[in-house]
Amino acid sequence: MSGRLLAGGLIAALTAAAWQVQAQSPASPPAAAASAAVAVAMADGEVRKVDPGAGKLTLRHGPIAHLDMPGMTMVFKVADPKMLTGLKPGDKLRFSADRIQGAITITAIERVPPP
């Protein structure tokens, strides 16, 4: 019983400390927070095939941590087919993907300029 009380007290203390730190931190604008979230979720990729008619992009990509996905080559849907404009095989990019209606879908693309 005393173990449960100790654990409960520890959780309460940590929660209170977290709220205190959050209250003392300057609030960041929502856009900045959203940008930071997107930046964390970006993965590296190389274009293998572009299919504008189907709204799909084949990438050889590195790990996508938040989806618990290792690096591989696969076909992705894109949230907006306009993201495919100007892409060609061999292009390097950074991208963000998420599960949308059960399909892993690219939600953002940043082109990486050639060296």
N, C-alpha and C positions, 0 to 999 in steps of 0.2 A: 504494500500500500504506500509506504513512504517513497518507494522508487517512482511510483506514478505521480505522487505529489511533486517530487523533485523534478521529474521530466516536465510536468505541466507548468511548474514555476519557471523553468528554464525557457520553455517555448514562449511563455508570456513575456519574459524579460527580453528575449531576442526580438520579438515582434514589436514591443514598445521602442526598443533601440532603433530598429529599422524605420519606424514611423518618425522618430525624432530626427534621424539623419535626413530622411526625405523632406521633412518640414523645413530643415535648415538649408537644404540645397536650393539654389536658384532654379526656378521653373524654366524648362527649355521650351521654346515654341514648338507646337505640334509638328510643323513641317521639318524642323531639325530632328525631332525624335523619329519621324517617319524615315528621313534620309539615313539616319544612323541604323535603323532596323534593316533597311534595304542593303546598306553597305555591308552589314554583317552577313547577310544571307547570299551574297554574290559568290558565284563559282566561276572558274576559268573554263573556257571552251574554245574549240576550233570547229568552224563550219565545215561539214562534209557534203551536205546537200541542202538546197533551198527549194521548197515546194509551195510557191505563193497560192496556187489554186486550191490546195488543201489546207493552207494556213499552218504548215508544218515545217520544222527545221530539224535536220539531223546534225547532231553535235558529237564530237569526241570531247568529253568533259572530265574535269577533276571531281573529287568528292563533293557532294552536296550534303553538308553536315545536318542541317535541320530536317532533311528528309531521310537521314540515315542511309544514304546511297553512295556506294563507292564510285570511283571513276569508271567510265565505260563509254561506248558509243551507242547512242539511242536517238529515236525520233521523238520530238516534243511538239505538242500543239503550242501555238502562240496566242496570247490573250488578244492581240490586235495584229491582223495581217500586215498593217503598215510597218511593223517592226522589221519585216523581212526586206523592205525596200533597200536596194543597194548591196545587200549581203551576197557573198559568193564563196564557193568552196575555197578553203585555205585561210579565210579571214579569222583573226583571233578576236575574242571578245570576252567580256565578263557578263554574267547573266544571273537573274534571280528567277527561281521557279517555285511553284507551290502546287498542292493538290487542289484542283477546282473541279467540282462535280465528278470526282473519282479519277480524273486524268491529270498527270503531271504536266503543268502548263507553264511556259515561260511568261513572266509578267513584266520583265524589264531587261533591256539589253544595252550595254555600253561597249562600243567598239574600242579595241586596243590598237593604237596607232603602230604601224610597223617600225621596227628599230632603225 
